[in-house]
């Protein structure tokens, strides 16, 4: 997306760029290539091999989430270094930008050449081990986890510049694993995540579907993991169910889905709560547009894009006073913040939004102004491009 934005203006910033990813962005593409033997004769196709591995692993339900991660990481360690070494050997000067904190160890030691500069961007909640523990149940004491942690530290040491999506993300990394002694020697930049403002505005303008909304709608978009504290929302709703009529919608999935469904039943909220799974981004935006309040009392907050999306549609938000949230939410002005895990605080703030709809609307408008002015994807792209240009000058 960064390069697409830049190439609208000029095509001579870099001679070429290569993108490798372990995610699947085009399922039909992968499926079409699986039975095409000629496809694998092309060396460039190896970039997609890790996508293929993830595609296959997700079709074997007996693989645990941790096992899938181990397989993908194993693939990186055994295959991608050869591809990367081949690519790098053909370049006189280049920039490597990694978004995985353990992946730089896949490159050869030659990346320390003055003709090559390295950027490492952290998206994880603290260490990658901590992130995987929360989202996939990884045992932090396992051999695999120790290997990841070791590779992460090595990647930090290799990087010339480290970027974080918020000051909160940087603080979390420093405090959780005491990396401060490593990080303080590095050139660290804060580049906030951004969202596609124009795309969101267009979706909102063209949306006439209210998704069957007939009650006060509380919406939460989050993975079903401990850090997102969906359980806290359910507890709050159990107190409020006798005060006013509402519906709660969660968009997401995860390792705690069954546990959350059982809790919903236990609290007698089956007719008020709807877990609708994952949706395409356009559908997510439409649900946000036709809701009354967005609630996300997460812990260990890095910088939640979905909070920005809720703010971008003018929706009042209730979030935890934690991490990146503290850098965008001014309590009572453009949103409401609660202390982490404070059930009473959450109940009161949901109640406040319900009974003060005009004030809630004004908060939503202020939130929208902030996001439009400071947190667009275009602004994020420009910050990274400035960084690339800065390094490009240094390596020439």
C-alpha positions as CSV (number, residue, x, y, z in Angstrom):
1,X,0.0,0.0,0.0
2,X,2.9,2.3,0.8
3,X,4.5,1.8,-2.6
4,X,1.2,2.0,-4.4
5,X,0.6,5.4,-2.9
6,X,4.1,6.6,-3.8
7,X,4.0,5.4,-7.3
8,X,0.9,7.5,-8.0
9,X,3.4,10.4,-7.8
10,X,6.7,9.1,-9.1
11,X,8.2,5.8,-10.2
12,X,11.9,6.5,-9.5
13,X,12.2,6.3,-5.8
14,X,13.5,2.8,-6.0
15,X,14.4,0.6,-8.9
16,X,12.4,-2.3,-7.6
17,X,10.9,-3.7,-4.4
18,X,10.1,-7.2,-3.2
19,X,7.3,-8.1,-0.8
20,X,7.2,-11.4,1.0
21,X,4.4,-12.3,3.3
22,X,3.2,-15.3,5.4
23,X,-0.5,-14.2,5.2
24,X,-3.0,-15.1,2.5
25,X,-4.4,-12.1,0.8
26,X,-5.8,-13.8,-2.3
27,X,-7.0,-17.3,-1.6
28,X,-8.1,-17.9,-5.3
29,X,-4.6,-17.1,-6.4
30,X,-3.1,-19.7,-4.1
31,X,-5.7,-22.3,-5.0
32,X,-5.1,-21.9,-8.7
33,X,-1.4,-22.4,-8.3
34,X,-1.5,-25.5,-6.1
35,X,-2.0,-27.9,-9.1
36,X,0.1,-25.9,-11.5
37,X,3.5,-27.6,-11.6
38,X,5.0,-25.1,-13.9
39,X,4.3,-22.4,-11.4
40,X,6.9,-23.8,-9.0
41,X,9.6,-23.7,-11.7
42,X,9.6,-19.9,-11.4
43,X,11.9,-18.8,-8.6
44,X,9.7,-15.8,-7.8
45,X,6.9,-18.2,-6.9
46,X,8.9,-19.2,-3.8
47,X,7.7,-16.0,-2.2
48,X,4.2,-17.6,-2.1
49,X,5.3,-20.9,-0.6
50,X,4.8,-19.7,2.9
51,X,1.3,-18.6,1.9
52,X,0.8,-22.1,0.6
53,X,1.9,-23.6,3.9
54,X,-0.5,-21.5,5.9
55,X,-3.3,-22.5,3.4
56,X,-2.5,-26.2,3.9
57,X,-2.2,-25.9,7.7
58,X,-5.6,-24.3,8.0
59,X,-7.1,-27.2,6.2
60,X,-6.0,-29.6,8.9
61,X,-8.1,-28.9,11.9
62,X,-6.2,-31.3,14.1
63,X,-3.3,-28.8,14.0
64,X,-3.3,-26.6,17.1
65,X,-2.7,-22.9,16.7
66,X,0.7,-23.3,18.2
67,X,1.6,-26.1,15.9
68,X,0.6,-23.9,12.9
69,X,2.9,-21.2,14.1
70,X,5.7,-23.7,14.6
71,X,5.3,-25.0,11.1
72,X,5.3,-21.5,9.5
73,X,8.4,-20.5,11.6
74,X,10.1,-23.7,10.6
75,X,9.5,-23.0,7.0
76,X,11.0,-19.5,7.4
77,X,14.1,-21.0,9.0
78,X,14.7,-23.7,6.4
79,X,13.6,-22.1,3.1
80,X,13.3,-18.4,3.0
81,X,16.9,-17.6,3.9
82,X,18.0,-19.1,0.6
83,X,15.5,-17.0,-1.3
84,X,16.4,-13.8,0.5
85,X,20.1,-14.5,0.1
86,X,19.6,-14.9,-3.7
87,X,17.6,-11.7,-3.9
88,X,20.0,-9.7,-1.8
89,X,23.1,-10.8,-3.7
90,X,21.7,-9.1,-6.9
91,X,21.4,-5.7,-5.2
92,X,24.1,-3.2,-4.7
93,X,22.3,-1.2,-2.0
94,X,18.9,-1.8,-0.5
95,X,16.6,-1.4,2.4
96,X,15.1,-4.4,4.4
97,X,12.0,-3.6,6.3
98,X,10.7,-6.4,8.5
99,X,7.4,-6.4,10.3
100,X,8.1,-9.6,12.2
101,X,10.4,-9.2,15.1
102,X,12.1,-12.6,14.7
103,X,12.5,-12.7,10.9
104,X,15.7,-10.7,10.4
105,X,17.7,-13.8,11.5
106,X,16.6,-15.4,8.2
107,X,19.1,-13.1,6.4
108,X,22.8,-13.7,6.1
109,X,25.4,-11.8,8.2
110,X,26.1,-9.6,5.1
111,X,23.1,-7.4,5.9
112,X,25.3,-5.4,8.2
113,X,27.0,-3.9,5.1
114,X,26.9,-0.1,5.1
115,X,25.2,-0.4,1.7
116,X,22.2,-2.1,3.4
117,X,19.9,-0.5,6.0
118,X,17.4,-2.4,8.1
119,X,14.1,-1.3,9.6
120,X,12.3,-3.4,12.2
121,X,8.7,-2.6,13.0
122,X,7.0,-4.0,16.1
123,X,3.3,-4.8,15.9
124,X,3.3,-7.3,18.8
125,X,2.1,-6.8,22.3
126,X,5.5,-6.8,23.9
127,X,7.6,-9.7,22.9
128,X,6.4,-11.9,20.1
129,X,6.3,-14.7,22.7
130,X,3.9,-12.8,24.8
131,X,1.7,-12.0,21.8
132,X,1.6,-15.7,20.7
133,X,0.9,-16.7,24.2
134,X,-2.2,-14.5,24.4
135,X,-3.6,-15.2,20.9
136,X,-2.5,-18.9,20.3
137,X,-1.8,-20.4,23.7
138,X,1.9,-20.7,23.2
139,X,3.8,-22.0,26.3
140,X,6.4,-19.2,27.1
141,X,8.7,-21.8,28.6
142,X,8.7,-24.1,25.6
143,X,11.8,-24.7,23.4
144,X,10.0,-23.1,20.5
145,X,9.2,-19.9,22.6
146,X,12.8,-19.7,23.8
147,X,14.0,-19.9,20.2
148,X,11.6,-17.1,19.1
149,X,12.8,-14.9,22.0
150,X,16.4,-15.5,21.1
151,X,15.7,-14.6,17.4
152,X,13.8,-11.5,18.4
153,X,16.7,-10.2,20.4
154,X,19.0,-10.9,17.5
155,X,16.7,-9.0,15.1
156,X,16.7,-6.0,17.5
157,X,20.5,-6.0,17.4
158,X,20.6,-6.2,13.6
159,X,18.2,-3.3,13.0
160,X,19.4,0.2,12.2
161,X,16.1,1.7,13.0
162,X,13.2,0.4,15.1
163,X,9.7,1.8,14.7
164,X,6.7,1.4,17.0
165,X,3.0,2.2,16.2
166,X,2.7,4.1,19.5
167,X,4.7,5.1,22.6
168,X,2.6,2.6,24.5
169,X,4.0,-0.2,22.3
170,X,7.5,0.9,23.0
171,X,6.9,1.1,26.8
172,X,5.3,-2.4,26.8
173,X,8.3,-3.9,25.0
174,X,10.7,-2.2,27.4
175,X,8.9,-3.2,30.6
176,X,7.8,-6.8,29.7
177,X,11.1,-8.3,28.9
178,X,13.5,-5.6,30.0
179,X,14.8,-4.9,26.5
180,X,15.5,-1.3,27.5
181,X,19.3,-1.8,27.5
182,X,19.1,-3.1,23.9
183,X,16.5,-0.5,22.7
184,X,18.2,2.5,24.2
185,X,21.1,2.0,21.9
186,X,18.8,2.1,18.8
187,X,17.4,4.8,16.6
188,X,13.7,4.5,17.6
189,X,10.9,6.2,15.7
190,X,7.1,6.4,16.5
191,X,5.0,6.0,13.4
192,X,1.3,5.8,14.2
193,X,-0.8,3.3,12.3
194,X,-3.3,4.9,10.0
195,X,-6.6,3.9,8.3
196,X,-8.0,4.4,4.8
197,X,-10.2,7.5,5.5
198,X,-11.4,7.9,1.9
199,X,-12.5,4.2,1.7
200,X,-14.3,4.4,5.0
201,X,-16.1,7.7,4.0
202,X,-17.2,6.1,0.7
203,X,-18.6,3.0,2.5
204,X,-20.5,5.2,4.9
205,X,-21.9,7.4,2.1
206,X,-23.1,4.4,0.1
207,X,-24.5,2.4,3.0
208,X,-28.3,2.4,3.3
209,X,-28.5,-0.9,5.1
210,X,-29.1,-0.6,8.9
211,X,-28.4,-4.3,9.4
212,X,-31.8,-4.8,11.1
213,X,-31.0,-2.3,13.9
214,X,-34.0,-1.7,16.1
215,X,-32.4,-1.2,19.6
216,X,-29.5,0.5,21.2
217,X,-26.5,-1.2,19.6
218,X,-23.3,-1.8,21.4
219,X,-20.5,-3.1,19.2
220,X,-17.2,-4.7,19.8
221,X,-14.7,-5.9,17.2
222,X,-12.0,-8.1,18.7
223,X,-10.3,-11.4,18.7
224,X,-11.6,-13.8,21.3
225,X,-8.5,-13.7,23.5
226,X,-7.9,-12.7,27.1
227,X,-6.4,-9.3,26.3
228,X,-9.5,-8.0,24.6
229,X,-11.6,-8.5,27.8
230,X,-14.8,-9.4,26.1
231,X,-15.7,-11.2,29.3
232,X,-15.8,-7.8,31.1
233,X,-18.2,-6.4,28.6
234,X,-20.5,-9.4,29.1
235,X,-20.4,-8.9,32.9
236,X,-21.3,-5.2,32.4
237,X,-24.2,-6.1,30.1
238,X,-25.6,-8.6,32.7
239,X,-26.0,-5.6,35.1
240,X,-27.5,-3.4,32.5
241,X,-30.0,-5.8,31.0
242,X,-32.7,-4.8,33.4
243,X,-32.2,-1.1,32.9
244,X,-32.7,-0.7,29.1
245,X,-33.1,-2.6,25.9
246,X,-30.0,-3.2,23.9
247,X,-28.2,-5.6,21.6
248,X,-24.5,-6.4,21.7
249,X,-22.6,-7.5,18.6
250,X,-19.1,-8.9,18.5
251,X,-17.2,-9.3,15.2
252,X,-14.3,-11.7,15.6
253,X,-13.2,-15.1,16.6
254,X,-10.5,-16.8,18.6
255,X,-9.4,-19.4,21.1
256,X,-12.0,-18.2,23.7
257,X,-15.1,-18.4,21.5
258,X,-16.7,-21.4,23.2
259,X,-15.9,-20.0,26.6
260,X,-17.6,-16.6,25.7
261,X,-20.6,-18.4,24.3
262,X,-21.0,-20.4,27.5
263,X,-20.6,-17.2,29.6
264,X,-23.3,-15.5,27.5
265,X,-25.7,-18.3,28.2
266,X,-24.9,-18.4,31.9
267,X,-25.6,-14.7,32.2
268,X,-28.9,-15.0,30.4
269,X,-27.8,-12.8,27.5
270,X,-28.5,-15.1,24.6
271,X,-31.3,-12.9,23.2
272,X,-29.2,-9.7,23.6
273,X,-25.7,-10.9,22.4
274,X,-24.7,-11.9,18.9
275,X,-21.3,-13.3,18.0
276,X,-21.2,-13.1,14.3
277,X,-17.6,-14.2,13.5
278,X,-15.2,-12.5,11.1
279,X,-16.4,-10.1,8.4
280,X,-15.0,-8.3,5.4
281,X,-13.8,-4.8,6.2
282,X,-16.7,-3.1,4.3
283,X,-19.2,-5.0,6.4
284,X,-17.3,-4.1,9.6
285,X,-17.5,-0.4,8.7
286,X,-21.2,-0.7,7.9
287,X,-21.9,-2.3,11.3
288,X,-19.9,0.5,13.0
289,X,-21.9,3.1,11.1
290,X,-25.2,1.7,12.3
291,X,-24.2,1.2,16.0
292,X,-24.5,3.5,19.0
293,X,-21.3,2.9,20.9
294,X,-18.1,1.0,20.4
295,X,-16.6,-0.8,23.4
296,X,-13.1,-2.3,23.7
297,X,-11.7,-2.5,27.2
298,X,-8.4,-4.2,26.1
299,X,-5.3,-4.6,28.1
300,X,-1.7,-4.3,26.7
301,X,-3.0,-2.0,24.0
302,X,-0.6,-1.2,21.2
303,X,-2.7,0.9,18.8
304,X,-6.0,-0.6,17.7
305,X,-6.9,0.2,14.2
306,X,-10.5,-0.8,14.8
307,X,-10.8,1.9,17.4
308,X,-9.7,4.4,14.8
309,X,-12.2,3.0,12.4
310,X,-15.0,3.4,14.9
311,X,-13.9,7.0,15.6
312,X,-13.7,7.6,11.8
313,X,-17.4,6.9,11.4
314,X,-18.2,9.3,14.2
315,X,-19.0,6.6,16.8
316,X,-18.5,7.3,20.5
317,X,-15.9,4.9,21.9
318,X,-15.3,3.4,25.3
319,X,-11.8,2.0,25.7
320,X,-9.3,1.2,28.4
321,X,-6.9,3.9,29.7
322,X,-4.0,1.9,28.5
323,X,-1.1,2.0,26.1
324,X,-1.9,3.6,22.7
325,X,-5.4,4.5,23.8
326,X,-3.9,7.2,26.0
327,X,-2.4,8.8,23.0
328,X,-5.7,9.4,21.1
329,X,-8.5,9.5,23.7
330,X,-9.2,12.6,25.7
331,X,-11.7,11.4,28.3
332,X,-15.1,13.0,27.9
333,X,-14.0,15.0,24.8
334,X,-13.5,12.5,22.0
335,X,-14.3,9.3,23.8
336,X,-14.5,7.7,27.2
337,X,-11.7,5.7,28.9
338,X,-12.0,3.3,31.8
339,X,-9.4,1.9,34.2
340,X,-8.2,-1.5,33.1
341,X,-10.6,-4.2,34.4
342,X,-12.9,-1.8,36.2
343,X,-16.3,-3.3,35.8
344,X,-18.2,-0.6,37.6
345,X,-16.5,2.1,35.5
346,X,-17.5,0.2,32.3
347,X,-21.1,-0.1,33.4
348,X,-21.3,3.6,34.2
349,X,-19.8,4.7,30.9
350,X,-22.2,2.5,28.8
351,X,-25.0,3.8,30.9
352,X,-23.8,7.4,30.3
353,X,-23.8,6.9,26.5
354,X,-27.3,5.5,26.5
355,X,-28.7,8.4,28.6
356,X,-26.7,11.2,27.0
357,X,-27.1,10.7,23.3
358,X,-26.4,14.3,22.2
359,X,-23.1,14.4,24.2
360,X,-22.2,11.0,22.8
361,X,-22.8,12.3,19.3
362,X,-20.5,15.3,20.0
363,X,-17.8,13.0,21.3
364,X,-18.1,11.0,18.1
365,X,-17.7,14.1,15.9
366,X,-14.6,15.1,17.8
367,X,-13.2,11.6,17.4
368,X,-13.8,11.7,13.7
369,X,-12.0,15.1,13.4
370,X,-9.0,13.7,15.2
371,X,-8.7,10.6,13.0
372,X,-9.2,12.5,9.8
373,X,-6.5,15.0,10.7
374,X,-3.9,12.8,12.2
375,X,-4.4,9.1,11.6
376,X,-5.0,8.5,7.9
377,X,-3.1,5.8,6.1
378,X,-1.7,8.4,3.7
379,X,0.0,10.2,6.6
380,X,1.4,6.8,7.8
381,X,2.6,6.1,4.3
382,X,4.3,9.5,4.1
383,X,6.1,8.9,7.4
384,X,7.5,5.6,6.2
385,X,8.5,7.0,2.8
386,X,10.4,9.8,4.5
387,X,12.2,7.1,6.5
388,X,13.0,5.1,3.2
389,X,14.2,8.3,1.5
390,X,16.4,9.1,4.5
391,X,18.0,5.7,4.4
392,X,18.2,5.6,0.6
393,X,20.4,8.7,0.8
394,X,22.7,7.2,3.4
395,X,23.4,4.0,1.4
396,X,24.2,5.7,-1.9
